[in-house]
Amino acid sequence: MTKQSLSAPARRSRRTGFGLAMAASAAALVMFAASPALASPLFVGGSRGITPETAIQGAFDDAQITAQSMGYFGACTVVGEPQIFETFTDPYFGHVFFAEVSLTCER
């Protein structure tokens, strides 16, 4: 093999790697610019209730109040799905639901 034939594949892989890195950077930049979660911090609220609906509403209110305490008084958007946990061994209520909700809010 000659010296030229060894360097050609290395040159191609370097070019390919650079191209892939640039494509990944461009994709990350687009996702960064278009992400609604970057408009504000992520606020997480938690609550308990005797039904899943009351636990979710309480968690939403908790996250919204936290956002308002930091100056985000605009409309809030739920990020992801509310997390619901059920227990039968709560010392005060027995059967109870716990919920966690993540929000982003506008200023």
One Martini backbone bead per residue (centre of mass of N, CA, C, O) as a GRO file, in nm:
protein
  107
    1MET     BB    1   0.098   0.035   0.017
    2THR     BB    2   0.036   0.357   0.008
    3LYS     BB    3   0.025   0.661   0.150
    4GLN     BB    4  -0.230   0.766  -0.001
    5SER     BB    5  -0.431   0.525   0.067
    6LEU     BB    6  -0.431   0.577   0.382
    7SER     BB    7  -0.534   0.885   0.390
    8ALA     BB    8  -0.814   0.884   0.252
    9PRO     BB    9  -0.998   0.754   0.473
   10ALA     BB   10  -0.925   0.957   0.694
   11ARG     BB   11  -1.035   1.204   0.547
   12ARG     BB   12  -1.328   1.107   0.522
   13SER     BB   13  -1.386   1.063   0.826
   14ARG     BB   14  -1.335   1.353   0.906
   15ARG     BB   15  -1.553   1.475   0.728
   16THR     BB   16  -1.787   1.311   0.839
   17GLY     BB   17  -1.758   1.399   1.134
   18PHE     BB   18  -1.796   1.700   1.081
   19GLY     BB   19  -2.076   1.679   0.950
   20LEU     BB   20  -2.217   1.547   1.192
   21ALA     BB   21  -2.153   1.769   1.396
   22MET     BB   22  -2.301   1.996   1.245
   23ALA     BB   23  -2.580   1.861   1.238
   24ALA     BB   24  -2.610   1.834   1.546
   25SER     BB   25  -2.582   2.134   1.611
   26ALA     BB   26  -2.825   2.231   1.444
   27ALA     BB   27  -3.037   2.060   1.589
   28ALA     BB   28  -2.986   2.175   1.873
   29LEU     BB   29  -3.050   2.470   1.801
   30VAL     BB   30  -3.342   2.427   1.716
   31MET     BB   31  -3.439   2.302   1.983
   32PHE     BB   32  -3.356   2.542   2.160
   33ALA     BB   33  -3.535   2.761   2.013
   34ALA     BB   34  -3.820   2.578   2.022
   35SER     BB   35  -3.831   2.551   2.323
   36PRO     BB   36  -4.060   2.608   2.580
   37ALA     BB   37  -3.878   2.547   2.834
   38LEU     BB   38  -3.684   2.809   2.779
   39ALA     BB   39  -3.878   3.045   2.858
   40SER     BB   40  -3.872   2.886   3.135
   41PRO     BB   41  -3.875   2.747   3.403
   42LEU     BB   42  -3.919   2.461   3.589
   43PHE     BB   43  -4.221   2.375   3.749
   44VAL     BB   44  -4.286   2.194   4.055
   45GLY     BB   45  -4.568   2.012   4.174
   46GLY     BB   46  -4.742   1.907   4.480
   47SER     BB   47  -4.995   1.656   4.586
   48ARG     BB   48  -5.299   1.564   4.758
   49GLY     BB   49  -5.575   1.317   4.729
   50ILE     BB   50  -5.880   1.130   4.699
   51THR     BB   51  -5.821   1.199   4.399
   52PRO     BB   52  -5.657   1.243   4.109
   53GLU     BB   53  -5.777   1.523   4.036
   54THR     BB   54  -5.710   1.673   4.305
   55ALA     BB   55  -5.405   1.622   4.295
   56ILE     BB   56  -5.347   1.762   4.024
   57GLN     BB   57  -5.465   2.041   4.093
   58GLY     BB   58  -5.277   2.092   4.336
   59ALA     BB   59  -5.010   2.071   4.174
   60PHE     BB   60  -5.069   2.298   3.977
   61ASP     BB   61  -5.104   2.521   4.189
   62ASP     BB   62  -4.823   2.493   4.314
   63ALA     BB   63  -4.660   2.563   4.058
   64GLN     BB   64  -4.797   2.838   4.000
   65ILE     BB   65  -4.720   2.978   4.267
   66THR     BB   66  -4.418   2.951   4.226
   67ALA     BB   67  -4.405   3.115   3.964
   68GLN     BB   68  -4.527   3.378   4.084
   69SER     BB   69  -4.295   3.418   4.299
   70MET     BB   70  -4.090   3.460   4.026
   71GLY     BB   71  -4.269   3.637   3.794
   72TYR     BB   72  -4.482   3.420   3.659
   73PHE     BB   73  -4.807   3.537   3.536
   74GLY     BB   74  -4.870   3.374   3.307
   75ALA     BB   75  -4.919   3.130   3.115
   76CYS     BB   76  -4.953   2.779   3.155
   77THR     BB   77  -4.762   2.473   3.084
   78VAL     BB   78  -4.765   2.147   3.046
   79VAL     BB   79  -4.505   1.909   3.114
   80GLY     BB   80  -4.606   1.645   3.024
   81GLU     BB   81  -4.706   1.416   3.263
   82PRO     BB   82  -4.872   1.341   3.520
   83GLN     BB   83  -4.792   1.221   3.834
   84ILE     BB   84  -4.918   0.915   3.988
   85PHE     BB   85  -4.978   0.820   4.331
   86GLU     BB   86  -5.061   0.528   4.522
   87THR     BB   87  -5.206   0.476   4.853
   88PHE     BB   88  -5.297   0.262   5.155
   89THR     BB   89  -5.083   0.392   5.405
   90ASP     BB   90  -5.194   0.642   5.518
   91PRO     BB   91  -5.212   0.768   5.841
   92TYR     BB   92  -5.480   0.965   5.781
   93PHE     BB   93  -5.641   0.837   5.497
   94GLY     BB   94  -5.509   0.581   5.363
   95HIS     BB   95  -5.650   0.642   5.077
   96VAL     BB   96  -5.421   0.797   4.839
   97PHE     BB   97  -5.313   1.069   4.628
   98PHE     BB   98  -5.031   1.153   4.431
   99ALA     BB   99  -4.892   1.452   4.271
  100GLU     BB  100  -4.709   1.557   3.966
  101VAL     BB  101  -4.623   1.882   3.819
  102SER     BB  102  -4.511   2.033   3.514
  103LEU     BB  103  -4.406   2.377   3.438
  104THR     BB  104  -4.458   2.655   3.219
  105CYS     BB  105  -4.416   3.016   3.226
  106GLU     BB  106  -4.511   3.330   3.170
  107ARG     BB  107  -4.444   3.677   3.225
   0.00000   0.00000   0.00000
